[in-house]
Amino acid sequence: MSEESKNSASDEAKAKFREALERKNAQSAAKNGAPGSGGPHGAGAIHGTHGAAGGKREFRRKSG
């Protein structure tokens, strides 16, 4: 095989995978309600972040 045919086969494979990735990203964006995709709220599954669950942990020495 010549160098050009190797490169063209590689380029074809890259183009095919790039198109598949674009289709996958478009489907997942539509499913997750990304902004501009017409989703229910235009947001992802995470709506807000939580703060720290508790304060600084207090260690006590065992007394007995």
N, C-alpha and C positions, 0 to 999 in steps of 0.2 A: 504494500500500500504506500502511496506517496504521501508526502507531508501535507499537501493541500487537501487530499481526501480525508485524512485523519482530522484535520482542523474543521472541515466542513461537517463531518459527522459529529464532532464534539460540539460545534456551534448549533447544529440541529437539536441535539439532546438538551443543551442548555436552554434553547428557546422553548422547547416542549415543556421542560420543568418550570420555566419562568411563567408560562401561560397557565399551567396547572396551579402554581402557587397563587397567581393573581385571582383565579377562579375561587380557590379555597378561601383566600382572604376576603373576597367580596361576599361569599356565602356566610362566613362567620360574622362579618360586620353587620350583615342584614339580620342575622339570627340574634345577635347580642344587642341590637338596638343602638348602633353607633349613631352619633349625630349626623343628620342628613340622610339616614337610611330609612326613615319612616317607621322606626321602632316605636314601642309603646310609650316610653318616656325619654328616649334619646340618651340613655345612660347605661352603663354596664351593670353587673350584678352587685358591685360594691358601691353603696350609697354614702357611706361615711366611715370615718375611722374611729376606733375606740381609743380612749385614753388608757393610762396605766391601770391595771386591774386593782392594784392596792398600793399602799404606801411602802416605805422602805421596810424590809423585813427585820424584825427584832429578834436577836438571838439571846436566849437566856441560859445561864449556866444551871446545870442540874444541881438541885440542893438536897441531896439525900441518897 
